[in-house]
């Protein structure tokens, strides 16, 4: 077991002992277990998956949608600092789908590179949030 801390600009979203965390990085997904080597990396848009105990099945994992930040592993502590992180249970699928549709429309209507990049970042953010909500919903049905 090791300590996992997920901190956003609005406060701590998760701070507990866990068995495993899988998170998105520039080099792909990183799996962190106890006694992981020291590491500093960049978190990207994606899903953070948390398994609290070794014997927990996949459907008991906790999921967060994140849009990037910093990953640090030292002394059996994983710290992830991000602008925002949304717990799967807190995501309203209808609202996110609506936001994704608006972001896609903004992308199509973009008149310059800055508008296009802003719209794409919104599309990416909402797509990840929808993915996380679907993961949790799928596992509830199983």
N, C-alpha and C positions, 0 to 999 in steps of 0.2 A: 504494500500500500504506500501511497505518497499523497502529498497535499496538492490539490488543484484549486487555483484561484482564477476566476474569470471576472475581470474588472472593466467597467465601462465608464464613460464620462459622467454618468448619473449614479454610479455606485457599484457595489459588488453584486454580481448576479449569481455567483456560485463560489463557495469556499468550504471544502470538505475533503476528507480522505477518500481516495478512489483507487480502483485497481488498474484502470486503463482509460486513456483519453486518445481519441483519434481526431486530428484537426488538419485543416487545409493550410498548405504553405506554398511558397513559390516553386518548390521542388516536388510538389504533389502532396499526398496525405502523409502525415507523420503520426506514428503510433508511439505513445509514451507509456512506459511501465515504470515500476519502482526502480530506483538506482540508475536511471537513464543518464547518459553522459551529459556534461554541461553543454548547453546549446543556446544560441540567440539566433532567431530567424524572423522572417516576416510572415504573418498570417494573411491569407487572402480571403476573398469572398468564398463562403462555403459553410459546410455543416461541421459542428463540433459534436462528437459523440462521446458520451461518458458512461463507462461501466463501473458502478460503485464496488461490486464484489466479484471475485473471480468466477463464481458459479452463476452469476446473473445471466439469464438468457437475453438474446438480442432485444426482445420486445420490452425488456425492463430498462434498457438504456435511456439516458436523458439526452435530448437533442437541443442544440441552440443554433440559430442562424446568425452568422456574423459577416461583417463586410470588411474584414481586414484589420490588421494591427501588428502587435509585436508579441513574439513568443520567447519566453526565457525559462530554461531549466537549470536550476542550481540546487545543490544540497537536498535532493529528493522533494523539491517544490517546483511545480509547473505554474508559471504565471502567464496569463494571456491578457494583454491590455488592448482593448478595442474601443472604437467610438460607440458602437451599439452591439448588443447581443439579445436576440429574442428567443425565449424559451418556447418550445413547440406548443405547449398548452396555452400560451398567451396569444398565439397568432390566430386571428380571425380570417379564415380562408376566403370568405366572400369579399372582405375589404382588401385583402392582398391581391386577389384576382382582378378586382376593379382598378387598383393602383398599377398593376402590371399592364393592364389594357391601356390606361392613360399614358404610361411611360412608353409603350410601343407606338402609340399615336404620336407622342412628342418626337420620337426617333424618326418616324416617317416624315414629319413636318419640319424637321430641323433645317435651318437655312444656312448654318455655318458649322465649322468644326467644333467649336466650344459647345454649342447647343446639342450637337450630335453626341459628343462625349458625355455630357451631363445626362442626356436621355439614356444612353447605354449604361451608365452607372446605376441609374434607377431601375432599368430592366434587370440588370444583374442582381441587385439587392432584393427586388421583389421576387424574382425567380427562385433565389435561395430560400427566402422565407416560405414560399409556397411548397418547395421541396421538403423543408423541415416539417411543416404542418402535415403534409401527405405521409411522411415517414411515420409520424406518431399515430396518425389515423389508421394507416395500414397495419401497424403493430397492435392496435387496439382490437381490430377485427380478427386477428389470428388467434 
